[in-house]
Amino acid sequence: MAFTYFFRDMQTLEMIRDYVIPELRSRRYIHIWDAGCAMGPEPYSLAIVLRENMGMTFRNVKIHATDIDNSNLFGDIIKEGIYPREMVQRIPKPIFDKYFSAADESDHFQISDEIRRSVDFKKHNLLDMKPIRSGLNLILCKNVLLHFTEAERVEVMQMFHDSLDSGYFATEQTQKMPAELQEYFEPVVANAQLYRKLN
């Protein structure tokens, strides 16, 4: 299991803050899919950014966090929201103090109830090519597609397109949009892998 931590990819979080959140604020219900969430720092980091920038509208947010989870541990870890110091130490102190408290286990910290309630975990294999739901507003898929063949990446991204409701797709910086899908997504900015659904 690759080591991960909170606020690992600030560029993507800032792009979502600047370009996606202003549009999401007008939605009555907001559904986000974090595909390949591992133990939860990524969806929880996203949830904190949303809470900080959406105010009370955040109560309309549901983040569907999924992973193949061969260890059968991710669901419990995400539900409890308890993480060791090395995974939370890069969080800016005002944010850490606002959303985390000391857990019973030494040098571990638990994320707030409000943030935990916004994230649901489900075991899911992207290569089954079955989306978790339709009508999504944002899909985040990082550090996963690079493990697939080119044909599999195209098929998975097509599935993402079909499950978005005029929404956004964010992926890892090394992952370029396949030529076959350039009519399905448009880049939101030139220097980051954030796309808006077309058609």
ZIQUI-V275938 format. One record per backbone hydrogen bond with DSSP energy under -1.0 kcal/mol. CO is the residue of the C=O (numbers start at 0). NH is the residue of the N-H. If there is no record, write none. Layout:
co,nh
CO,NH
CO,NH
This chain:
co,nh
8,12
9,13
10,14
11,15
12,16
13,17
14,18
15,19
15,20
19,23
20,24
22,25
23,26
29,61
30,136
30,137
31,63
32,139
33,65
36,39
39,43
40,44
41,45
42,46
43,47
44,48
45,49
46,50
47,51
48,52
49,53
50,54
53,56
54,57
55,58
56,59
57,60
59,29
61,31
62,119
63,33
64,121
65,35
65,36
66,123
72,76
73,77
74,78
75,79
76,80
80,110
82,108
83,86
84,87
84,88
86,5
87,90
91,95
92,96
93,97
94,98
95,99
98,111
100,109
104,107
106,84
107,102
108,82
109,100
111,115
112,116
115,118
117,62
119,64
121,66
124,127
125,128
135,164
136,167
137,32
138,169
139,34
143,146
144,147
148,152
149,153
150,154
151,155
152,156
153,157
154,158
155,159
156,160
157,161
158,162
160,163
162,135
166,196
167,138
168,194
169,140
171,174
177,180
178,181
180,183
180,184
183,197
185,195
191,193
192,170
193,187
194,168
195,185
